[in-house]
């Protein structure tokens, strides 16, 4: 759809509010946005304009702008006068700021700004793109087709392509993801705690979430540990036990950063989370005394999330590179020769996942098939790239947009949960 820039000025009267709301609906429909997003956006625009009417009166005017920037469509409502943000409503819910149920399941969250006497509210949209699952399948197909080059080109050419192009792109992509991973985790956890707001609310929600993570990790780690012990460890040997205690103590002490910037420079994710939790709690306790720092953290989080989204657009190409590297390195043959133990382990993983899935489906009263459908893109990306960082962006979007989880829960819970599950994941890899 070609977007024609448009700028019109209207009085804040009911008839013109209806006109703009109807135009917003038609605009999003033309962009092939999901119907629920179209309706939610129209109702929210109406709500914003009605709030402006209550504040400034029907004789005041506003400007309605439609345009696109770098291929991303957006609409903006501007109005002159004193600073007034209709997105912030006292007592809106337990989180304080704008969290209307209309926007909990959409990606079109409004953004407010004030500059030189002009208030502006902007909503940025995305054109409907290809399904992530379809992108993954196409990437696999392209990788398989390109792998046939080994039967056409000499081995020297294949080695040259692998060593100078495939490996270079692989390392560059991982470097990009590592660059954004540390600030993403730090800012996500910090702003997640800030977003929850009240320290009492955070204590209740955060404690419940962390305890749930720890309960799951304790059960499955103990199960994996018993299997590991039965297969590989002689429990009568004191050296094995003392080694385990030593490793456990070192892991706990390693959570404490040696300096304020050490976790950020070393990339130690667990230390980053610990530091982010302390910083977030401190900002919540200080409240208005640290309002500027909290705002900077929130803006920084938006920037890093956007950067992660841009980098994630390279995922299909990265998947092609990963698969080509596996096939051209002859690792695929080694993998196929190990199919029995891998199939057995995968079967156990599927069984455990099935039990957890049925538990969630029963508790939330939704079908297991629907949950799988909503989570499938995240799983495919994680399996296809063997990188939780690569799947992070899709995971967040799935939770917020497809499952309706409050974004503030996701911003806090996802990185914290990921780090808490790291030790059990490591043990499971050892068992495998």
Sine and cosine of phi, psi and omega as CSV:
sin_phi,cos_phi,sin_psi,cos_psi,sin_omega,cos_omega
0.00,0.00,0.80,-0.60,0.05,-1.00
-1.00,0.10,0.81,-0.58,-0.06,-1.00
-0.99,-0.11,0.85,-0.52,0.03,-1.00
-1.00,-0.07,0.89,-0.46,0.00,-1.00
-0.82,0.58,0.66,-0.75,-0.05,-1.00
-0.59,-0.81,0.64,-0.77,0.00,-1.00
-0.59,-0.81,0.90,-0.43,-0.04,-1.00
-0.72,-0.69,0.52,-0.85,-0.02,-1.00
-0.92,-0.39,0.72,-0.69,-0.05,-1.00
-0.72,-0.70,0.47,-0.88,0.19,-0.98
-0.98,0.21,0.42,-0.91,-0.03,-1.00
-0.99,0.16,0.88,0.47,0.00,-1.00
-0.92,-0.38,0.49,-0.87,-0.09,-1.00
-0.78,0.62,-0.66,0.75,-0.05,-1.00
-0.89,0.46,-0.66,0.75,-0.03,-1.00
-0.97,0.23,-0.50,0.87,0.11,-0.99
-0.89,0.46,-0.67,0.75,0.06,-1.00
-0.90,0.44,-0.64,0.77,-0.01,-1.00
-0.88,0.47,-0.73,0.68,-0.02,-1.00
-0.92,0.39,-0.67,0.74,-0.01,-1.00
-0.88,0.47,-0.66,0.75,0.04,-1.00
-0.90,0.43,-0.64,0.77,0.00,-1.00
-0.92,0.40,-0.61,0.79,0.07,-1.00
-0.87,0.49,-0.68,0.73,0.02,-1.00
-0.89,0.46,-0.70,0.71,0.01,-1.00
-0.91,0.42,-0.62,0.78,0.01,-1.00
-0.87,0.49,-0.74,0.67,-0.02,-1.00
-0.94,0.33,-0.57,0.82,0.05,-1.00
-0.89,0.46,-0.66,0.75,0.04,-1.00
-0.90,0.43,-0.47,0.88,0.05,-1.00
-0.99,0.16,-0.02,1.00,-0.02,-1.00
0.87,0.49,0.64,0.76,0.06,-1.00
-0.96,0.26,0.46,-0.89,0.07,-1.00
-0.83,0.56,0.59,-0.80,-0.09,-1.00
-0.85,0.52,-0.62,0.78,-0.02,-1.00
-0.91,0.42,-0.57,0.82,0.04,-1.00
-0.94,0.34,-0.60,0.80,0.01,-1.00
-0.89,0.46,-0.76,0.66,-0.03,-1.00
-0.91,0.41,-0.70,0.72,-0.01,-1.00
-0.88,0.48,-0.66,0.76,-0.02,-1.00
-0.92,0.38,-0.68,0.74,0.02,-1.00
-0.87,0.48,-0.73,0.68,-0.03,-1.00
-0.90,0.44,-0.59,0.81,0.00,-1.00
-0.94,0.33,-0.64,0.77,0.06,-1.00
-0.88,0.48,-0.67,0.74,0.05,-1.00
-0.87,0.49,-0.70,0.71,-0.02,-1.00
-0.89,0.46,-0.67,0.74,0.02,-1.00
-0.88,0.48,-0.74,0.67,-0.04,-1.00
-0.91,0.40,-0.59,0.81,0.05,-1.00
-0.92,0.39,-0.61,0.79,0.07,-1.00
-0.90,0.43,-0.62,0.78,0.06,-1.00
-0.90,0.43,-0.62,0.79,0.04,-1.00
-0.89,0.46,-0.70,0.72,0.02,-1.00
-0.89,0.46,-0.56,0.83,-0.06,-1.00
-0.99,0.15,-0.73,0.69,-0.15,-0.99
-0.95,-0.30,-0.23,0.97,0.00,-1.00
1.00,-0.03,0.30,-0.96,-0.08,-1.00
-0.95,0.30,-0.29,0.96,-0.02,-1.00
-0.99,0.14,-0.27,0.96,0.04,-1.00
-0.95,0.31,0.31,-0.95,-0.04,-1.00
-0.83,-0.56,0.37,-0.93,0.09,-1.00
-0.68,-0.74,0.35,-0.94,0.01,-1.00
-0.92,-0.38,0.73,-0.68,-0.01,-1.00
-0.95,-0.32,0.87,-0.49,-0.08,-1.00
-0.87,-0.50,0.73,-0.68,0.14,-0.99
-0.85,-0.53,0.74,-0.67,-0.01,-1.00
-0.25,-0.97,-0.12,-0.99,0.12,-0.99
-0.61,-0.79,0.48,-0.88,0.01,-1.00
-0.73,-0.69,0.86,-0.51,-0.05,-1.00
0.80,0.59,0.65,0.76,0.05,-1.00
0.98,0.17,0.05,1.00,-0.01,-1.00
-0.96,-0.26,0.92,-0.39,-0.01,-1.00
-0.92,0.39,0.49,-0.87,0.07,-1.00
-0.42,-0.91,0.35,-0.94,0.17,-0.99
-0.81,-0.59,0.52,-0.85,0.00,-1.00
-0.71,-0.71,0.69,-0.72,0.13,-0.99
-0.94,-0.35,0.85,-0.52,0.03,-1.00
-0.88,-0.47,0.51,-0.86,0.02,-1.00
-0.43,-0.90,0.62,-0.79,-0.05,-1.00
-1.00,-0.02,0.41,-0.91,0.03,-1.00
0.72,-0.69,-0.24,-0.97,0.02,-1.00
-0.92,0.40,0.40,-0.92,0.03,-1.00
-0.85,0.53,0.82,-0.57,0.03,-1.00
-0.52,-0.86,0.89,-0.45,-0.01,-1.00
-0.94,-0.34,0.97,-0.23,0.00,-1.00
-0.95,0.33,-0.14,0.99,0.01,-1.00
-0.98,0.18,-0.29,0.96,0.02,-1.00
-0.98,-0.22,0.89,-0.46,-0.03,-1.00
-0.77,-0.64,0.82,-0.57,0.00,-1.00
-0.93,0.38,0.70,-0.72,0.02,-1.00
0.95,0.31,0.31,0.95,-0.02,-1.00
-0.87,0.49,-0.69,0.72,0.11,-0.99
-0.24,-0.97,-0.16,-0.99,-0.08,-1.00
-0.91,0.41,-0.23,0.97,-0.02,-1.00
-1.00,-0.07,-0.17,0.98,0.09,-1.00
1.00,-0.05,-0.96,0.28,-0.10,-0.99
-0.98,0.21,-0.12,-0.99,-0.06,-1.00
-0.83,0.56,0.87,-0.50,0.09,-1.00
-0.50,-0.87,0.68,0.74,-0.03,-1.00
-0.81,0.59,0.66,-0.75,0.01,-1.00
-0.86,0.50,-0.39,0.92,0.00,-1.00
-0.88,0.48,-0.54,0.84,-0.11,-0.99
-0.97,-0.24,0.05,1.00,-0.03,-1.00
-0.93,0.36,-0.40,0.91,-0.04,-1.00
-0.92,-0.40,0.32,0.95,0.02,-1.00
-0.81,-0.59,0.21,-0.98,0.03,-1.00
-0.99,-0.16,-0.01,1.00,-0.15,-0.99
-0.99,-0.12,0.93,0.37,-0.01,-1.00
-0.99,0.11,0.80,-0.59,-0.02,-1.00
-0.94,0.34,0.48,-0.88,0.01,-1.00
-0.81,-0.59,0.76,-0.65,-0.06,-1.00
-0.97,-0.25,0.59,-0.81,0.11,-0.99
-0.54,-0.84,0.36,-0.93,0.04,-1.00
-0.67,-0.74,0.79,-0.62,-0.01,-1.00
-0.51,-0.86,0.86,-0.50,0.09,-1.00
0.79,0.61,0.76,0.65,0.09,-1.00
0.99,0.15,0.08,1.00,-0.01,-1.00
-0.88,-0.48,0.85,-0.53,0.10,-0.99
-1.00,0.04,0.57,-0.82,0.01,-1.00
-0.60,-0.80,0.70,-0.72,0.10,-0.99
-0.84,-0.54,0.85,-0.53,-0.08,-1.00
-0.87,-0.49,0.68,-0.74,0.12,-0.99
-0.85,-0.52,0.85,-0.53,0.01,-1.00
-0.97,-0.24,0.66,-0.75,-0.10,-1.00
-0.88,-0.48,0.23,-0.97,0.06,-1.00
-0.85,-0.52,0.68,-0.74,0.12,-0.99
-0.95,0.32,0.55,-0.83,-0.02,-1.00
-0.90,0.43,0.85,-0.53,-0.03,-1.00
-0.94,-0.33,-0.14,-0.99,-0.01,-1.00
-0.94,0.33,0.57,-0.82,0.03,-1.00
-0.87,0.50,0.67,-0.74,0.04,-1.00
-0.85,0.53,-0.59,0.81,0.02,-1.00
-0.90,0.43,-0.68,0.73,0.02,-1.00
-0.91,0.43,-0.63,0.78,0.05,-1.00
-0.87,0.49,-0.68,0.73,0.00,-1.00
-0.89,0.45,-0.71,0.70,0.00,-1.00
-0.89,0.46,-0.64,0.77,0.05,-1.00
-0.91,0.42,-0.63,0.78,0.03,-1.00
-0.89,0.46,-0.68,0.73,0.03,-1.00
-0.89,0.46,-0.69,0.72,0.00,-1.00
-0.88,0.47,-0.69,0.72,0.02,-1.00
-0.89,0.45,-0.67,0.74,0.01,-1.00
-0.89,0.46,-0.67,0.74,0.01,-1.00
-0.90,0.44,-0.68,0.74,0.01,-1.00
-0.90,0.44,-0.70,0.71,0.00,-1.00
-0.92,0.40,-0.50,0.87,0.00,-1.00
-0.90,0.43,-0.37,0.93,0.01,-1.00
-0.93,0.36,-0.20,0.98,0.02,-1.00
-0.88,0.47,-0.40,0.92,-0.01,-1.00
-0.92,0.40,-0.34,0.94,0.05,-1.00
-1.00,0.01,-0.12,0.99,-0.03,-1.00
-0.94,-0.34,-0.70,0.71,-0.05,-1.00
-1.00,0.00,0.43,-0.90,0.08,-1.00
-0.91,0.42,0.39,-0.92,-0.04,-1.00
-0.87,0.50,-0.54,0.84,0.02,-1.00
-0.89,0.46,-0.64,0.77,0.01,-1.00
-0.93,0.38,-0.66,0.75,0.03,-1.00
-0.88,0.47,-0.69,0.72,0.01,-1.00
-0.90,0.44,-0.63,0.78,0.02,-1.00
-0.90,0.44,-0.72,0.70,0.01,-1.00
-0.88,0.47,-0.67,0.74,-0.03,-1.00
-0.92,0.40,-0.74,0.68,-0.10,-1.00
-0.96,0.29,-0.53,0.85,-0.14,-0.99
-0.96,-0.28,-0.32,0.95,-0.02,-1.00
-0.88,-0.48,-0.84,0.55,-0.05,-1.00
-0.88,0.48,-0.80,0.59,-0.03,-1.00
-0.90,0.43,-0.59,0.81,0.00,-1.00
-0.90,0.43,-0.71,0.70,0.01,-1.00
-0.92,0.40,-0.64,0.77,0.02,-1.00
-0.84,0.54,-0.77,0.64,-0.01,-1.00
-0.92,0.40,-0.59,0.81,0.01,-1.00
-0.91,0.41,-0.68,0.74,0.00,-1.00
-0.91,0.42,-0.71,0.70,0.03,-1.00
-0.88,0.47,-0.57,0.82,0.06,-1.00
-0.90,0.44,-0.67,0.75,0.05,-1.00
-0.88,0.47,-0.71,0.70,-0.03,-1.00
-0.91,0.41,-0.62,0.78,0.02,-1.00
-0.91,0.40,-0.59,0.81,0.00,-1.00
-0.87,0.49,-0.65,0.76,-0.05,-1.00
-1.00,-0.02,-0.26,0.97,-0.10,-0.99
-0.89,0.45,-0.77,0.64,-0.09,-1.00
-0.89,0.45,-0.80,0.60,0.05,-1.00
-0.89,0.45,-0.52,0.85,0.02,-1.00
-0.89,0.45,-0.73,0.68,0.00,-1.00
-0.91,0.42,-0.73,0.68,-0.04,-1.00
-0.88,0.48,-0.77,0.64,-0.06,-1.00
-0.94,0.33,-0.57,0.82,0.01,-1.00
-0.90,0.44,-0.74,0.67,0.00,-1.00
-0.91,0.41,-0.72,0.70,-0.03,-1.00
-0.88,0.47,-0.77,0.64,-0.02,-1.00
-0.94,0.34,-0.47,0.88,0.08,-1.00
-0.89,0.45,-0.68,0.73,0.05,-1.00
-0.92,0.39,-0.69,0.73,0.03,-1.00
-0.87,0.49,-0.67,0.74,-0.03,-1.00
-0.90,0.44,-0.59,0.81,0.05,-1.00
-0.90,0.43,-0.54,0.84,0.20,-0.98
1.00,0.04,-0.97,-0.24,-0.13,-0.99
-0.83,0.55,0.71,-0.70,-0.07,-1.00
-0.90,0.44,-0.52,0.85,0.04,-1.00
-0.92,0.38,-0.69,0.72,0.03,-1.00
-0.90,0.44,-0.69,0.72,0.01,-1.00
-0.87,0.49,-0.69,0.72,-0.01,-1.00
-0.86,0.51,-0.66,0.75,-0.02,-1.00
-0.94,0.34,-0.78,0.62,-0.06,-1.00
-0.94,0.34,-0.74,0.67,-0.02,-1.00
-0.88,0.47,-0.67,0.75,-0.01,-1.00
-0.90,0.43,-0.69,0.72,-0.01,-1.00
-0.89,0.45,-0.67,0.74,-0.03,-1.00
-0.92,0.40,-0.73,0.68,-0.03,-1.00
-0.91,0.42,-0.66,0.75,0.02,-1.00
-0.89,0.46,-0.60,0.80,0.04,-1.00
-0.91,0.41,-0.69,0.72,0.06,-1.00
-0.85,0.53,-0.73,0.68,-0.07,-1.00
-0.91,0.41,-0.58,0.81,0.02,-1.00
-0.90,0.44,-0.69,0.72,0.02,-1.00
-0.91,0.42,-0.71,0.70,-0.04,-1.00
-0.91,0.41,-0.60,0.80,-0.01,-1.00
-0.90,0.44,-0.70,0.72,-0.03,-1.00
-0.90,0.43,-0.79,0.61,-0.10,-1.00
-0.96,0.26,-0.50,0.86,0.07,-1.00
-0.94,0.34,-0.64,0.77,0.05,-1.00
-0.89,0.46,-0.66,0.75,0.02,-1.00
-0.89,0.46,-0.75,0.66,0.02,-1.00
-0.90,0.43,-0.63,0.78,0.00,-1.00
-0.89,0.46,-0.64,0.77,0.02,-1.00
-0.91,0.42,-0.67,0.74,0.04,-1.00
-0.89,0.46,-0.70,0.71,0.00,-1.00
-0.87,0.49,-0.68,0.73,-0.03,-1.00
-0.91,0.41,-0.68,0.73,-0.02,-1.00
-0.89,0.45,-0.58,0.82,-0.09,-1.00
-1.00,0.07,-0.58,0.82,-0.23,-0.97
-0.81,-0.59,-0.37,0.93,-0.17,-0.99
-0.92,-0.40,0.71,-0.70,0.13,-0.99
-1.00,0.00,0.96,-0.27,-0.12,-0.99
-0.93,0.37,-0.22,0.97,0.01,-1.00
-0.97,0.23,-0.26,0.96,-0.03,-1.00
-0.99,0.11,0.86,-0.52,-0.03,-1.00
-0.91,0.41,-0.50,0.86,-0.07,-1.00
-0.89,0.46,-0.61,0.79,-0.01,-1.00
-0.91,0.41,-0.67,0.74,-0.02,-1.00
-0.92,0.40,-0.70,0.72,-0.02,-1.00
-0.91,0.42,-0.58,0.82,0.04,-1.00
-0.89,0.46,-0.66,0.75,-0.02,-1.00
-0.90,0.43,-0.68,0.74,0.02,-1.00
-0.89,0.46,-0.69,0.73,-0.01,-1.00
-0.88,0.48,-0.72,0.70,0.01,-1.00
-0.89,0.46,-0.65,0.76,0.00,-1.00
-0.89,0.46,-0.69,0.72,0.02,-1.00
-0.90,0.44,-0.69,0.73,0.00,-1.00
-0.89,0.46,-0.62,0.79,0.02,-1.00
-0.90,0.44,-0.65,0.76,0.01,-1.00
-0.91,0.40,-0.70,0.72,0.00,-1.00
-0.92,0.38,-0.48,0.88,-0.01,-1.00
-0.94,0.35,-0.26,0.97,0.04,-1.00
-0.94,0.35,-0.36,0.93,-0.06,-1.00
-1.00,0.02,0.89,-0.46,-0.01,-1.00
-0.93,0.37,0.53,-0.85,0.04,-1.00
-0.98,0.20,-0.40,0.92,0.07,-1.00
-0.42,-0.91,0.10,-0.99,-0.07,-1.00
-0.91,0.41,-0.58,0.81,-0.07,-1.00
-0.98,-0.18,-0.10,0.99,-0.05,-1.00
-0.84,0.54,-0.71,0.71,0.00,-1.00
-0.88,0.47,-0.57,0.82,-0.04,-1.00
-0.95,0.31,-0.59,0.81,-0.03,-1.00
-0.99,0.13,-0.53,0.85,-0.04,-1.00
-1.00,0.06,-0.34,0.94,-0.02,-1.00
0.98,0.22,0.33,0.94,0.03,-1.00
-0.97,0.25,0.98,-0.20,-0.14,-0.99
-0.89,0.45,-0.63,0.78,-0.03,-1.00
-0.91,0.42,-0.66,0.75,0.06,-1.00
-0.91,0.41,-0.60,0.80,0.02,-1.00
-0.87,0.50,-0.70,0.72,0.00,-1.00
-0.90,0.43,-0.71,0.71,0.01,-1.00
-0.85,0.52,-0.73,0.68,0.00,-1.00
-0.90,0.43,-0.65,0.76,0.00,-1.00
-0.89,0.45,-0.63,0.78,0.02,-1.00
-0.89,0.45,-0.72,0.70,0.02,-1.00
-0.88,0.47,-0.71,0.70,0.00,-1.00
-0.89,0.45,-0.70,0.71,-0.01,-1.00
-0.88,0.48,-0.71,0.70,0.02,-1.00
-0.89,0.45,-0.65,0.76,0.02,-1.00
-0.88,0.48,-0.68,0.74,0.00,-1.00
-0.92,0.38,-0.59,0.81,0.05,-1.00
-0.91,0.42,-0.69,0.72,-0.01,-1.00
-0.91,0.41,-0.66,0.75,-0.02,-1.00
-0.94,0.33,-0.49,0.87,0.07,-1.00
0.87,0.49,-0.81,-0.58,-0.06,-1.00
-0.90,0.43,-0.37,0.93,0.01,-1.00
-0.92,0.40,-0.40,0.91,0.00,-1.00
-0.84,-0.55,0.53,0.85,-0.07,-1.00
-0.88,0.47,-0.63,0.78,-0.02,-1.00
-0.90,0.44,-0.70,0.71,0.01,-1.00
-0.89,0.45,-0.66,0.75,0.02,-1.00
-0.88,0.48,-0.65,0.76,0.02,-1.00
-0.91,0.42,-0.64,0.77,0.03,-1.00
-0.89,0.45,-0.68,0.74,0.03,-1.00
-0.87,0.50,-0.70,0.71,-0.03,-1.00
-0.90,0.44,-0.69,0.73,0.01,-1.00
-0.92,0.40,-0.64,0.77,0.05,-1.00
-0.88,0.47,-0.61,0.79,0.02,-1.00
-0.90,0.43,-0.65,0.76,0.04,-1.00
-0.89,0.46,-0.66,0.75,-0.02,-1.00
-0.90,0.44,-0.73,0.68,-0.07,-1.00
-0.94,0.34,-0.56,0.83,0.07,-1.00
-0.91,0.42,-0.66,0.75,0.04,-1.00
-0.90,0.45,-0.70,0.72,0.02,-1.00
-0.87,0.49,-0.66,0.75,0.02,-1.00
-0.89,0.46,-0.64,0.77,0.04,-1.00
-0.89,0.46,-0.64,0.77,0.02,-1.00
-0.91,0.42,-0.71,0.71,0.01,-1.00
-0.90,0.44,-0.59,0.80,-0.03,-1.00
-0.90,0.43,-0.33,0.94,0.04,-1.00
-0.91,0.41,-0.30,0.95,0.05,-1.00
-0.99,0.10,-0.02,1.00,-0.07,-1.00
-0.83,0.56,-0.71,0.71,0.02,-1.00
-0.83,0.56,-0.67,0.74,0.03,-1.00
-0.92,0.40,-0.62,0.79,0.02,-1.00
-0.90,0.44,-0.64,0.77,0.02,-1.00
-0.90,0.44,-0.66,0.75,0.07,-1.00
-0.85,0.53,-0.71,0.70,-0.02,-1.00
-0.89,0.45,-0.70,0.71,-0.02,-1.00
-0.87,0.49,-0.74,0.67,-0.03,-1.00
-0.91,0.41,-0.65,0.76,0.04,-1.00
-0.88,0.47,-0.64,0.77,0.01,-1.00
-0.89,0.45,-0.66,0.75,0.00,-1.00
-0.90,0.43,-0.73,0.68,-0.07,-1.00
-0.93,0.36,-0.72,0.69,-0.05,-1.00
-0.95,0.31,-0.34,0.94,0.03,-1.00
-1.00,0.03,0.00,1.00,-0.03,-1.00
0.91,0.42,0.28,0.96,0.07,-1.00
-0.95,0.32,-0.39,0.92,-0.02,-1.00
-0.90,0.45,-0.63,0.77,0.01,-1.00
-0.90,0.43,-0.66,0.75,0.03,-1.00
-0.90,0.44,-0.64,0.76,0.01,-1.00
-0.89,0.47,-0.70,0.71,-0.03,-1.00
-0.91,0.41,-0.53,0.85,0.02,-1.00
-0.94,0.34,-0.28,0.96,-0.03,-1.00
-0.96,-0.27,0.44,0.90,-0.18,-0.98
-0.91,0.41,-0.51,0.86,-0.07,-1.00
-0.92,0.39,-0.83,0.55,0.02,-1.00
-0.90,0.44,-0.57,0.82,0.01,-1.00
-0.92,0.39,-0.65,0.76,0.03,-1.00
-0.90,0.43,-0.64,0.76,0.01,-1.00
-0.90,0.44,-0.72,0.70,0.00,-1.00
-0.91,0.42,-0.68,0.73,0.01,-1.00
-0.87,0.49,-0.60,0.80,0.03,-1.00
-0.89,0.46,-0.66,0.75,0.03,-1.00
-0.91,0.42,-0.67,0.74,0.01,-1.00
-0.88,0.48,-0.69,0.73,0.02,-1.00
-0.89,0.45,-0.64,0.77,0.02,-1.00
-0.89,0.46,-0.74,0.68,0.01,-1.00
-0.88,0.47,-0.69,0.72,0.02,-1.00
-0.88,0.48,-0.65,0.76,0.01,-1.00
-0.87,0.48,-0.66,0.75,0.01,-1.00
-0.90,0.43,-0.69,0.73,0.02,-1.00
-0.91,0.41,-0.64,0.77,-0.01,-1.00
-0.90,0.44,-0.71,0.71,0.00,-1.00
-0.90,0.43,-0.57,0.82,0.02,-1.00
-0.90,0.44,-0.73,0.68,0.01,-1.00
-0.91,0.41,-0.68,0.73,-0.01,-1.00
-0.87,0.49,-0.65,0.76,0.00,-1.00
-0.93,0.37,-0.68,0.74,-0.03,-1.00
-0.92,0.38,-0.67,0.74,-0.05,-1.00
-1.00,-0.01,-0.07,1.00,0.05,-1.00
0.85,0.52,0.74,0.67,0.10,-0.99
-0.77,-0.64,0.34,-0.94,-0.03,-1.00
-0.96,0.26,0.57,-0.82,0.03,-1.00
-0.89,0.45,-0.58,0.82,0.02,-1.00
-0.88,0.47,-0.63,0.78,0.01,-1.00
-0.92,0.39,-0.65,0.76,0.04,-1.00
-0.89,0.46,-0.69,0.72,0.01,-1.00
-0.88,0.47,-0.68,0.73,-0.01,-1.00
-0.87,0.50,-0.64,0.77,-0.03,-1.00
-0.96,0.27,-0.47,0.88,-0.05,-1.00
-1.00,-0.08,-0.21,0.98,-0.14,-0.99
-0.82,0.57,-0.73,0.69,0.00,-1.00
-0.84,0.54,-0.65,0.76,0.02,-1.00
-0.89,0.45,-0.70,0.72,0.00,-1.00
-0.89,0.45,-0.69,0.72,-0.03,-1.00
-0.88,0.47,-0.68,0.73,0.01,-1.00
-0.92,0.40,-0.68,0.74,0.02,-1.00
-0.89,0.46,-0.69,0.72,0.00,-1.00
-0.94,0.33,-0.66,0.75,-0.07,-1.00
-0.93,0.36,-0.48,0.88,-0.05,-1.00
-0.93,-0.36,-0.20,0.98,-0.08,-1.00
0.82,0.57,0.57,0.82,-0.05,-1.00
-0.67,-0.74,0.89,-0.46,0.07,-1.00
-0.94,0.35,-0.50,0.87,0.03,-1.00
-0.91,0.42,-0.67,0.74,0.01,-1.00
-0.89,0.45,-0.57,0.82,-0.03,-1.00
-1.00,0.07,-0.10,1.00,-0.12,-0.99
-0.87,0.50,-0.73,0.69,-0.05,-1.00
-0.90,0.45,-0.72,0.69,0.01,-1.00
-0.90,0.43,-0.59,0.81,0.02,-1.00
-0.88,0.47,-0.72,0.69,0.01,-1.00
-0.87,0.48,-0.71,0.70,-0.02,-1.00
-0.91,0.42,-0.62,0.79,0.02,-1.00
-0.89,0.46,-0.70,0.72,-0.02,-1.00
-0.90,0.43,-0.69,0.72,-0.08,-1.00
-0.98,0.20,-0.78,0.63,-0.15,-0.99
-0.99,0.11,-0.65,0.76,-0.11,-0.99
-1.00,-0.06,-0.41,0.91,-0.05,-1.00
-0.93,-0.38,-0.17,0.99,0.07,-1.00
0.97,0.25,0.34,0.94,0.05,-1.00
-0.96,0.27,0.69,-0.73,0.00,-1.00
-0.85,0.52,0.75,-0.67,-0.09,-1.00
-0.85,0.53,-0.53,0.85,-0.02,-1.00
-0.94,0.35,-0.55,0.83,0.11,-0.99
-0.90,0.43,-0.67,0.74,-0.04,-1.00
-0.91,0.42,-0.70,0.71,-0.05,-1.00
-0.88,0.47,-0.50,0.86,0.03,-1.00
-1.00,-0.01,-0.74,0.67,-0.17,-0.99
-0.96,0.29,-0.61,0.80,-0.10,-1.00
-0.91,0.42,-0.79,0.61,0.02,-1.00
-0.92,0.39,-0.61,0.79,0.03,-1.00
-0.90,0.43,-0.72,0.70,0.02,-1.00
-0.88,0.48,-0.65,0.76,0.01,-1.00
-0.86,0.50,-0.67,0.74,-0.01,-1.00
-0.95,0.31,-0.64,0.77,0.00,-1.00
-0.88,0.47,-0.57,0.82,-0.04,-1.00
-0.99,0.14,-0.13,0.99,-0.03,-1.00
-0.84,0.54,-0.74,0.67,-0.03,-1.00
-0.87,0.49,-0.68,0.73,0.00,-1.00
-0.92,0.40,-0.56,0.83,0.06,-1.00
-0.90,0.44,-0.66,0.75,0.02,-1.00
-0.88,0.47,-0.68,0.74,0.02,-1.00
-0.90,0.44,-0.64,0.77,0.02,-1.00
-0.91,0.42,-0.59,0.81,0.07,-1.00
-0.89,0.45,-0.63,0.78,0.03,-1.00
-0.89,0.45,-0.69,0.73,0.02,-1.00
-0.88,0.47,-0.68,0.73,0.01,-1.00
-0.88,0.47,0.00,0.00,0.00,0.00
